[in-house]
Amino acid sequence: MLTRLSIRDFAVVAHAELDFGAGLTVVSGETGAGKSLLVDALGFLSGARGDAGAVRHGAQRAELSAEFALDDCAAALAWLQDAELDDDGACQLRRTLRADGGSKAWINGRSVTIAQLAELAALLVEIHGQHAQQALLVRPQQTRLLDDFARHPDLLAATGESARRWKALQQERDALLARGDVGERQAWLRHQLDELQAQPLEPAVLAELDANHRRHAHAASLIAACDAALDALGGDDALTGRLQQLRNGLQRETAHEPRLSEVDAMLDSAAIQLDEALVLMQRIRDDLDLDPDALAEIERQLVRVQDLARKHRVTPDKLAAHRDALALELESLADADARLQRLDRDIAAALAQWRTAATALAASRRKAGDALGSAISALIGELGMQGGRFEVALEANAGDSPDANGSERAEFLVSANPGQPPRPLRKVASGGELSRVSLAIEVATQGQDAAATLVFDEVDAGIGGAVAAAVGAKLRQLGASKQVLCVTHQPQVAAAGHAQYRVSKAAQDGITQSSVAALDTTGRVDEIARMVGGADVSKEARAAAKKLLDGH
């Protein structure tokens, strides 16, 4: 729920800090004092479009922030965790609006987009008023609210699961058919594989082939180099023989200089290395041969590899992987006809399952829609719309494809006056009527929407007396399960609040400013007395105010 709202340089409010608790909090004040500014502030923090004119005159920017406790809002906490914006259970929304119209938003101190701010705020605050974007006017939300009221999650899950299965199977079938004629594809694949399998293409084999080509292409120079090295290393006059003579001379002097024994050991190691080099060199020389036919065969193989790489549009080292991929595809097509037949059977079965689940869901929705319509019709009569009627219409979806949300959508219809045909809720003209219908919906569903904080603006427009008292009673009733904020000018509604704020307006230094103050019991009596009797509060008005408060 909302615990704190901070407003700075917004409209005619220079600075205000408001703390909120559970239950019903009412906001009152004289006409034109700016009572709805609190609603506007929450709307702006919920992602509403910012108007540069909302920045207080003379200020460079407006700044608003709201803090929420998430004990009663698991959906918002989960959203924060998924977005990696959680902060030990804290939830702060902050937004600024510059005088040039620029706007920025933060969640828990981290910069976010306005869309992210709006997405989270929708889980925290539900505003009921004249604005056209409130969630209850959106048909998908109306369907969700009806489903929540019906309490049939198993039917929703079964419908959604069967629709998703049907879609997955249909996509698999479409992908299989997109390959074209399976027989032609199989013949083409076999032809390609015959070419690729006729030549060893593993990267290690290709690397060895390239090494053999270099060895045969340079055989003459390699033979000459090996012969020269063998002549230099072998024989008495060669390097190995001279090294042995050098060692013999040094060994005779070792008695006079012991350190020469270390030199002799090093030369001995060198002699061993030279002998091993001589052996390996001779082996390499024996392997070398000038063979034009072998060279020509190797070059033919290399040309073949290059031709295959160009044809299949891959590099030579990728040919083996390409060959294996074609082989896998050919294998997958081996039972394509049988797979297609299985898919057709599975698709038909999934469609039948969806129709069964969707039919049961539709029946449950119709039953719940009738009950919800009756309950809300009774409530709007109590709220000053005598003879009004509320209905839940179910309209079939267009198309025959299974829908995860069922075969129909809900539409809330309302007739505010007797004799008028019900019209879609989103087309109800009167803001006050719309707010009262919204209140009736919330009371009937006991606030089953995700938001833990409900805000009502102009819910009591155009009413008074017993109807206003009924509105207050319903708001207080709703406050038992949700946090409710209500802007009101009716004393009966104000008296129903668990807490109350007063908005007042005054001129300071020639500039009109509004201030917001929390009222204690005495302050509430004075404010409600003003609402009862006007600016000149009489003893009778004060007694009436106290009586209204005592009634709750």
C-alpha positions as CSV (number, residue, x, y, z in Angstrom):
1,M,0.0,0.0,0.0
2,L,1.0,3.6,-0.4
3,T,2.8,4.8,2.7
4,R,4.2,8.2,1.7
5,L,3.7,10.8,-1.1
6,S,6.0,13.7,-1.6
7,I,5.1,16.6,-3.9
8,R,7.4,19.5,-4.8
9,D,6.6,22.4,-7.2
10,F,3.7,20.5,-8.8
11,A,0.8,22.7,-10.0
12,V,0.1,25.1,-7.1
13,V,1.7,22.9,-4.4
14,A,5.2,24.2,-3.4
15,H,5.9,21.3,-1.1
16,A,3.8,18.6,0.6
17,E,4.7,15.4,2.5
18,L,1.8,13.0,3.1
19,D,1.8,9.8,5.1
20,F,-0.9,7.2,4.6
21,G,-2.1,4.2,6.5
22,A,-4.5,1.4,5.9
23,G,-8.3,1.8,5.4
24,L,-10.1,4.8,3.9
25,T,-8.3,8.1,3.7
26,V,-10.4,11.1,2.5
27,V,-9.2,14.3,1.0
28,S,-11.4,17.4,1.3
29,G,-11.2,21.1,0.7
30,E,-13.0,24.1,-0.7
31,T,-13.8,24.2,-4.4
32,G,-10.8,25.2,-6.4
33,A,-8.4,24.4,-3.5
34,G,-6.7,21.7,-5.6
35,K,-8.1,18.5,-4.0
36,S,-7.6,16.5,-7.2
37,L,-3.9,17.4,-7.3
38,L,-3.2,14.4,-5.2
39,V,-4.9,12.2,-7.8
40,D,-3.0,14.0,-10.5
41,A,0.2,13.5,-8.7
42,L,-0.4,9.7,-8.4
43,G,-1.4,9.6,-12.0
44,F,1.8,11.3,-13.0
45,L,3.8,8.8,-10.9
46,S,1.8,6.0,-12.6
47,G,3.1,7.0,-16.1
48,A,0.5,9.6,-17.2
49,R,1.8,12.1,-19.8
50,G,3.5,15.1,-18.2
51,D,2.3,18.6,-19.2
52,A,4.9,21.3,-18.7
53,G,2.1,23.5,-17.4
54,A,2.0,21.3,-14.3
55,V,5.3,22.7,-13.1
56,R,4.6,25.4,-10.5
57,H,5.0,28.9,-11.8
58,G,8.6,30.1,-11.2
59,A,10.0,26.7,-10.6
60,Q,12.4,24.9,-12.9
61,R,10.9,21.4,-12.4
62,A,8.4,19.5,-10.5
63,E,9.4,16.4,-8.5
64,L,7.2,13.7,-7.1
65,S,7.9,10.5,-5.3
66,A,5.8,7.8,-3.7
67,E,6.8,5.0,-1.3
68,F,4.9,1.7,-1.0
69,A,4.9,-1.2,1.4
70,L,4.7,-4.5,-0.5
71,D,3.4,-6.8,2.2
72,D,0.0,-6.9,0.4
73,C,1.3,-6.7,-3.2
74,A,3.2,-9.9,-4.1
75,A,2.8,-9.1,-7.8
76,A,4.7,-5.8,-7.5
77,L,7.4,-7.5,-5.5
78,A,7.8,-10.2,-8.2
79,W,7.9,-7.5,-10.9
80,L,10.7,-5.7,-9.1
81,Q,12.7,-9.0,-8.7
82,D,12.2,-9.9,-12.3
83,A,13.4,-6.5,-13.4
84,E,16.3,-6.6,-11.0
85,L,15.1,-3.4,-9.4
86,D,14.2,-4.8,-5.9
87,D,15.9,-3.3,-2.9
88,D,15.2,-5.4,0.3
89,G,11.5,-5.1,-0.1
90,A,11.5,-1.3,-0.7
91,C,9.5,0.3,-3.4
92,Q,9.9,4.0,-4.3
93,L,8.6,5.6,-7.5
94,R,10.1,9.0,-8.4
95,R,9.5,11.2,-11.4
96,T,10.5,14.7,-12.4
97,L,9.0,17.1,-14.9
98,R,11.0,20.1,-16.3
99,A,9.5,23.4,-17.2
100,D,10.4,22.6,-20.9
101,G,8.4,19.4,-20.8
102,G,11.2,16.9,-20.3
103,S,10.5,14.0,-17.9
104,K,12.6,11.4,-16.1
105,A,11.6,8.4,-13.9
106,W,13.3,6.2,-11.3
107,I,12.4,3.1,-9.4
108,N,14.3,2.5,-6.2
109,G,16.8,5.2,-7.2
110,R,17.5,3.6,-10.6
111,S,16.6,5.2,-13.9
112,V,13.8,3.5,-15.8
113,T,11.6,4.2,-18.8
114,I,8.2,5.7,-18.4
115,A,6.8,2.4,-19.7
116,Q,8.5,0.5,-16.9
117,L,7.2,3.0,-14.3
118,A,3.6,2.6,-15.7
119,E,3.9,-1.2,-15.7
120,L,4.9,-1.3,-12.0
121,A,2.5,1.4,-11.0
122,A,-0.4,-0.6,-12.5
123,L,0.3,-3.3,-9.9
124,L,0.3,-0.7,-7.1
125,V,-2.3,1.9,-7.7
126,E,-5.7,1.8,-9.4
127,I,-7.2,5.3,-10.1
128,H,-10.9,5.6,-10.6
129,G,-12.0,8.9,-12.1
130,Q,-12.7,10.6,-15.4
131,H,-9.5,9.7,-17.2
132,A,-10.0,7.3,-20.1
133,Q,-7.0,5.1,-19.4
134,Q,-8.1,3.5,-16.1
135,A,-7.8,-0.3,-16.2
136,L,-11.5,-1.0,-15.7
137,L,-12.2,0.5,-19.1
138,V,-9.9,-1.9,-20.9
139,R,-11.7,-5.0,-22.1
140,P,-8.8,-7.5,-21.4
141,Q,-8.9,-6.2,-17.8
142,Q,-12.7,-6.6,-17.6
143,T,-12.2,-10.3,-18.7
144,R,-9.5,-10.8,-16.1
145,L,-11.7,-9.3,-13.4
146,L,-14.6,-11.5,-14.4
147,D,-12.3,-14.5,-14.3
148,D,-11.0,-13.5,-10.8
149,F,-14.6,-13.1,-9.6
150,A,-15.5,-16.6,-11.1
151,R,-12.5,-18.2,-9.3
152,H,-11.9,-20.8,-12.0
153,P,-8.1,-20.9,-12.4
154,D,-8.2,-24.6,-13.4
155,L,-10.5,-23.9,-16.3
156,L,-8.2,-21.0,-17.4
157,A,-5.1,-23.2,-17.2
158,A,-6.7,-26.1,-19.1
159,T,-7.8,-23.7,-21.9
160,G,-4.5,-22.0,-22.1
161,E,-2.5,-25.2,-22.1
162,S,-4.6,-26.9,-24.9
163,A,-4.4,-23.7,-27.0
164,R,-0.6,-23.5,-26.7
165,R,-0.2,-27.2,-27.5
166,W,-2.4,-26.7,-30.6
167,K,-0.3,-23.8,-31.7
168,A,3.0,-25.6,-31.2
169,L,1.8,-28.6,-33.2
170,Q,0.4,-26.4,-36.0
171,Q,3.8,-24.6,-36.2
172,E,5.6,-27.9,-36.5
173,R,3.3,-29.0,-39.3
174,D,3.7,-25.7,-41.1
175,A,7.5,-26.0,-40.9
176,L,7.3,-29.5,-42.3
177,L,5.1,-28.4,-45.2
178,A,7.3,-25.4,-45.9
179,R,10.0,-27.7,-47.0
180,G,8.0,-28.4,-50.2
181,D,7.8,-31.7,-51.9
182,V,9.5,-34.2,-49.5
183,G,10.4,-36.6,-52.3
184,E,12.2,-33.9,-54.3
185,R,14.0,-32.7,-51.2
186,Q,15.1,-36.2,-50.4
187,A,16.5,-36.8,-53.9
188,W,18.3,-33.5,-53.8
189,L,19.8,-34.3,-50.4
190,R,21.0,-37.7,-51.6
191,H,22.7,-36.2,-54.6
192,Q,24.5,-33.6,-52.5
193,L,25.6,-36.2,-50.0
194,D,26.9,-38.5,-52.7
195,E,29.3,-35.7,-53.7
196,L,30.3,-34.8,-50.2
197,Q,30.8,-38.4,-49.0
198,A,33.0,-39.3,-52.0
199,Q,35.8,-37.1,-50.6
200,P,37.3,-37.3,-47.0
201,L,36.4,-33.9,-45.6
202,E,37.3,-34.0,-41.9
203,P,39.4,-31.0,-40.9
204,A,42.3,-33.2,-39.8
205,V,42.3,-35.1,-43.1
206,L,42.3,-31.8,-45.0
207,A,45.2,-30.5,-42.9
208,E,47.2,-33.6,-43.7
209,L,46.4,-33.3,-47.4
210,D,47.6,-29.7,-47.4
211,A,50.9,-30.7,-45.6
212,N,51.5,-33.5,-48.1
213,H,51.0,-31.1,-51.0
214,R,53.6,-28.7,-49.6
215,R,56.0,-31.6,-49.0
216,H,55.7,-33.0,-52.6
217,A,55.7,-29.6,-54.2
218,H,59.0,-28.7,-52.5
219,A,60.5,-32.2,-52.7
220,A,63.6,-31.2,-54.7
221,S,64.6,-28.4,-52.4
222,L,63.9,-30.6,-49.3
223,I,66.1,-33.4,-50.7
224,A,68.9,-31.0,-51.4
225,A,68.7,-29.4,-47.9
226,C,68.6,-32.8,-46.2
227,D,71.6,-34.1,-48.3
228,A,73.7,-31.0,-47.4
229,A,72.8,-31.4,-43.7
230,L,73.7,-35.1,-43.7
231,D,77.1,-34.3,-45.3
232,A,77.8,-31.6,-42.7
233,L,76.8,-33.8,-39.8
234,G,78.1,-37.3,-40.7
235,G,81.7,-38.7,-41.3
236,D,85.1,-38.1,-39.6
237,D,85.5,-34.7,-41.0
238,A,82.0,-33.7,-40.4
239,L,80.6,-31.8,-37.4
240,T,80.1,-34.9,-35.2
241,G,83.7,-36.1,-35.8
242,R,85.2,-32.7,-35.1
243,L,83.1,-32.4,-31.9
244,Q,84.6,-35.7,-30.7
245,Q,88.1,-34.6,-31.4
246,L,87.4,-31.4,-29.4
247,R,86.2,-33.4,-26.4
248,N,89.3,-35.7,-26.5
249,G,91.5,-32.6,-26.2
250,L,89.6,-31.1,-23.4
251,Q,89.4,-34.4,-21.4
252,R,93.3,-34.5,-21.3
253,E,93.3,-31.1,-19.5
254,T,90.5,-31.9,-17.0
255,A,93.0,-32.8,-14.3
256,H,94.5,-29.3,-14.4
257,E,91.1,-27.5,-14.5
258,P,88.2,-29.5,-13.0
259,R,85.6,-27.1,-14.4
260,L,86.4,-28.4,-17.9
261,S,84.5,-31.5,-16.9
262,E,81.3,-29.5,-16.9
263,V,82.1,-28.3,-20.4
264,D,82.7,-31.9,-21.5
265,A,79.3,-32.9,-20.1
266,M,77.6,-30.2,-22.1
267,L,79.5,-31.2,-25.3
268,D,78.5,-34.9,-24.6
269,S,74.8,-33.8,-24.5
270,A,75.3,-31.9,-27.7
271,A,76.9,-34.9,-29.3
272,I,73.9,-37.0,-28.3
273,Q,71.5,-34.4,-29.8
274,L,73.6,-34.3,-33.0
275,D,73.4,-38.1,-33.3
276,E,69.7,-38.1,-32.9
277,A,69.3,-35.3,-35.4
278,L,71.4,-37.2,-37.9
279,V,69.2,-40.3,-37.5
280,L,66.0,-38.3,-37.9
281,M,67.4,-36.4,-40.8
282,Q,68.3,-39.7,-42.6
283,R,64.8,-41.0,-42.0
284,I,63.3,-37.8,-43.5
285,R,65.6,-38.0,-46.5
286,D,64.6,-41.6,-47.1
287,D,60.9,-40.6,-47.1
288,L,61.4,-37.9,-49.7
289,D,61.0,-38.7,-53.3
290,L,60.3,-36.9,-56.5
291,D,57.0,-38.3,-57.6
292,P,55.1,-36.2,-60.1
293,D,52.2,-38.6,-60.2
294,A,51.7,-38.4,-56.4
295,L,51.8,-34.6,-56.6
296,A,49.3,-34.5,-59.4
297,E,46.9,-36.7,-57.4
298,I,47.2,-34.5,-54.3
299,E,46.5,-31.4,-56.4
300,R,43.4,-33.1,-57.9
301,Q,42.1,-33.8,-54.4
302,L,42.7,-30.2,-53.3
303,V,40.9,-28.8,-56.4
304,R,38.0,-31.1,-55.7
305,V,37.8,-29.8,-52.1
306,Q,37.8,-26.2,-53.3
307,D,35.1,-26.9,-55.9
308,L,32.9,-28.5,-53.2
309,A,33.4,-25.5,-50.9
310,R,32.4,-23.0,-53.6
311,K,29.4,-25.1,-54.6
312,H,28.1,-25.4,-51.0
313,R,29.1,-21.8,-50.1
314,V,31.2,-22.8,-47.1
315,T,34.9,-22.7,-46.3
316,P,36.7,-26.0,-46.7
317,D,37.0,-26.6,-43.0
318,K,33.2,-26.4,-42.7
319,L,32.4,-29.0,-45.4
320,A,32.3,-31.9,-43.0
321,A,29.8,-30.1,-40.7
322,H,27.7,-29.2,-43.7
323,R,27.7,-32.8,-44.9
324,D,26.6,-34.1,-41.5
325,A,23.8,-31.5,-41.4
326,L,22.4,-32.6,-44.7
327,A,22.6,-36.2,-43.5
328,L,20.6,-35.3,-40.4
329,E,18.0,-33.6,-42.5
330,L,17.7,-36.6,-44.9
331,E,17.2,-38.8,-41.9
332,S,14.5,-36.5,-40.5
333,L,12.6,-36.7,-43.8
334,A,12.7,-40.5,-43.9
335,D,9.3,-40.7,-42.1
336,A,8.0,-37.3,-43.1
337,D,4.7,-38.7,-44.4
338,A,4.1,-40.6,-41.2
339,R,5.0,-37.6,-39.1
340,L,2.6,-35.4,-41.0
341,Q,-0.2,-37.9,-40.4
342,R,0.7,-38.0,-36.7
343,L,0.7,-34.3,-36.5
344,D,-2.8,-34.0,-38.1
345,R,-4.1,-36.5,-35.5
346,D,-2.4,-34.6,-32.6
347,I,-3.7,-31.2,-33.9
348,A,-7.2,-32.5,-34.1
349,A,-7.0,-33.9,-30.6
350,A,-5.6,-30.6,-29.2
351,L,-8.4,-28.7,-30.9
352,A,-11.0,-31.0,-29.4
353,Q,-9.4,-30.6,-25.9
354,W,-9.4,-26.8,-26.3
355,R,-13.0,-26.7,-27.4
356,T,-14.0,-28.8,-24.3
357,A,-12.0,-26.6,-22.0
358,A,-13.2,-23.4,-23.6
359,T,-16.8,-24.5,-23.5
360,A,-16.5,-25.2,-19.7
361,L,-14.8,-21.8,-19.3
362,A,-17.5,-20.0,-21.2
363,A,-20.2,-21.6,-19.1
364,S,-18.4,-20.6,-15.9
365,R,-18.0,-17.0,-17.2
366,R,-21.7,-16.8,-18.1
367,K,-22.7,-17.9,-14.6
368,A,-20.2,-15.5,-13.0
369,G,-21.3,-12.7,-15.3
370,D,-24.9,-13.0,-14.3
371,A,-24.0,-13.0,-10.6
372,L,-21.6,-10.0,-11.0
373,G,-24.2,-8.1,-13.0
374,S,-26.9,-8.6,-10.3
375,A,-24.6,-7.7,-7.5
376,I,-23.4,-4.5,-9.2
377,S,-26.8,-3.5,-10.4
378,A,-28.0,-3.6,-6.7
379,L,-25.0,-1.6,-5.6
380,I,-25.3,1.2,-8.2
381,G,-28.9,1.6,-7.1
382,E,-27.7,2.2,-3.6
383,L,-25.2,4.7,-4.9
384,G,-27.7,7.0,-6.4
385,M,-28.3,5.4,-9.8
386,Q,-31.8,4.1,-9.1
387,G,-33.1,1.9,-11.9
388,G,-29.6,1.6,-13.3
389,R,-28.5,-1.8,-14.7
390,F,-25.1,-3.4,-15.0
391,E,-24.5,-6.4,-17.3
392,V,-21.6,-8.5,-18.4
393,A,-21.7,-9.3,-22.1
394,L,-19.6,-12.1,-23.6
395,E,-18.6,-11.6,-27.2
396,A,-17.2,-14.5,-29.3
397,N,-13.7,-14.0,-30.6
398,A,-13.2,-13.6,-34.3
399,G,-11.6,-16.6,-36.1
400,D,-11.5,-20.3,-35.4
401,S,-8.0,-20.6,-34.0
402,P,-7.8,-21.7,-30.3
403,D,-7.1,-18.8,-28.0
404,A,-5.3,-19.2,-24.7
405,N,-7.8,-16.9,-23.1
406,G,-10.9,-18.7,-24.2
407,S,-13.4,-18.4,-27.0
408,E,-14.9,-15.0,-25.9
409,R,-14.2,-11.7,-24.3
410,A,-16.1,-9.8,-21.6
411,E,-17.6,-6.4,-22.0
412,F,-19.0,-4.4,-19.1
413,L,-22.3,-2.7,-20.0
414,V,-24.1,-0.1,-17.9
415,S,-27.3,1.8,-18.0
416,A,-27.3,4.7,-15.6
417,N,-31.0,5.5,-15.8
418,P,-34.2,3.5,-16.3
419,G,-35.3,2.9,-19.9
420,Q,-31.8,3.5,-21.3
421,P,-30.2,0.5,-23.1
422,P,-26.9,-0.7,-21.5
423,R,-23.8,0.8,-23.1
424,P,-20.1,-0.2,-22.8
425,L,-18.6,1.1,-19.6
426,R,-15.9,2.9,-21.5
427,K,-18.6,5.1,-23.2
428,V,-20.3,6.3,-20.0
429,A,-20.2,10.1,-20.2
430,S,-20.5,11.2,-16.6
431,G,-17.3,11.1,-14.6
432,G,-19.3,10.8,-11.4
433,E,-21.4,7.9,-12.7
434,L,-18.3,6.2,-14.0
435,S,-16.6,6.5,-10.6
436,R,-19.6,5.1,-8.8
437,V,-19.9,2.2,-11.1
438,S,-16.1,1.6,-10.5
439,L,-16.8,1.7,-6.8
440,A,-19.6,-0.8,-7.1
441,I,-17.4,-3.1,-9.2
442,E,-14.7,-2.9,-6.6
443,V,-17.1,-3.6,-3.7
444,A,-18.8,-6.5,-5.6
445,T,-15.4,-8.1,-6.4
446,Q,-13.9,-7.1,-3.0
447,G,-11.0,-5.4,-4.7
448,Q,-9.8,-8.5,-6.5
449,D,-7.6,-6.5,-8.9
450,A,-3.8,-6.6,-8.3
451,A,-3.4,-3.1,-7.0
452,A,-3.4,-2.7,-3.3
453,T,-4.3,1.0,-3.4
454,L,-7.5,2.3,-4.9
455,V,-8.0,6.0,-5.6
456,F,-11.5,7.5,-6.3
457,D,-12.0,11.0,-7.7
458,E,-15.4,12.6,-8.1
459,V,-17.1,9.4,-6.9
460,D,-19.7,11.6,-5.1
461,A,-20.2,14.1,-7.9
462,G,-23.9,15.1,-8.2
463,I,-25.2,13.3,-5.2
464,G,-25.9,14.1,-1.6
465,G,-27.9,13.0,1.5
466,A,-28.5,9.3,1.8
467,V,-26.8,8.5,-1.4
468,A,-23.6,10.2,-0.2
469,A,-23.8,8.3,3.0
470,A,-24.2,5.1,1.1
471,V,-21.1,5.9,-1.0
472,G,-19.2,6.6,2.1
473,A,-20.3,3.4,3.7
474,K,-19.2,1.4,0.6
475,L,-15.8,3.1,0.5
476,R,-15.3,2.3,4.1
477,Q,-16.3,-1.3,3.5
478,L,-13.9,-1.5,0.6
479,G,-11.2,-0.1,2.9
480,A,-11.4,-3.2,5.1
481,S,-9.6,-5.2,2.3
482,K,-7.8,-2.5,0.3
483,Q,-6.2,0.9,1.0
484,V,-8.6,3.5,-0.4
485,L,-8.0,7.2,-1.1
486,C,-11.0,9.3,-2.0
487,V,-11.3,13.0,-3.0
488,T,-14.6,14.2,-1.8
489,H,-16.7,17.3,-1.2
490,Q,-19.5,15.4,0.6
491,P,-19.5,15.5,4.4
492,Q,-21.1,12.1,4.6
493,V,-18.2,10.6,2.6
494,A,-15.6,12.5,4.5
495,A,-17.0,11.3,7.8
496,A,-16.6,7.6,6.7
497,G,-12.8,8.0,6.4
498,H,-10.4,6.4,8.8
499,A,-8.1,9.4,8.2
500,Q,-8.6,12.8,6.5
501,Y,-6.5,15.4,4.7
502,R,-7.6,19.0,4.0
503,V,-6.4,20.9,1.0
504,S,-6.4,24.7,1.3
505,K,-5.4,27.5,-1.0
506,A,-3.9,30.9,-0.1
507,A,-1.9,33.7,-1.8
508,Q,1.8,34.0,-0.8
509,D,3.9,36.8,-2.2
510,G,1.2,37.3,-4.8
511,I,1.3,33.7,-5.9
512,T,-1.5,31.2,-5.2
513,Q,-0.4,28.1,-3.4
514,S,-2.1,25.1,-2.1
515,S,-1.2,23.3,1.1
516,V,-2.2,19.9,2.5
517,A,-2.6,19.1,6.2
518,A,-3.5,16.0,8.1
519,L,-6.5,16.5,10.4
520,D,-6.9,15.3,13.9
521,T,-10.3,14.6,15.5
522,T,-10.9,18.3,16.2
523,G,-9.7,19.3,12.8
524,R,-12.0,16.8,11.2
525,V,-15.0,18.1,13.1
526,D,-14.2,21.6,11.9
527,E,-13.6,20.5,8.3
528,I,-16.8,18.4,8.1
529,A,-18.8,21.2,9.7
530,R,-17.5,23.6,7.0
531,M,-18.6,21.0,4.4
532,V,-22.0,20.8,6.0
533,G,-22.7,24.5,6.6
534,G,-20.3,26.5,4.5
535,A,-17.5,29.0,5.4
536,D,-19.4,30.3,8.5
537,V,-19.4,27.2,10.8
538,S,-22.3,27.2,13.1
539,K,-22.9,25.3,16.3
540,E,-25.5,23.3,14.5
541,A,-23.1,22.4,11.7
542,R,-20.4,21.4,14.2
543,A,-23.0,19.1,16.0
544,A,-24.0,17.6,12.7
545,A,-20.3,17.0,11.8
546,K,-19.7,15.3,15.2
547,K,-22.8,13.1,14.7
548,L,-21.6,12.0,11.3
549,L,-18.2,11.1,12.7
550,D,-19.7,9.2,15.6
551,G,-21.8,7.2,13.1
552,H,-18.6,5.4,12.0
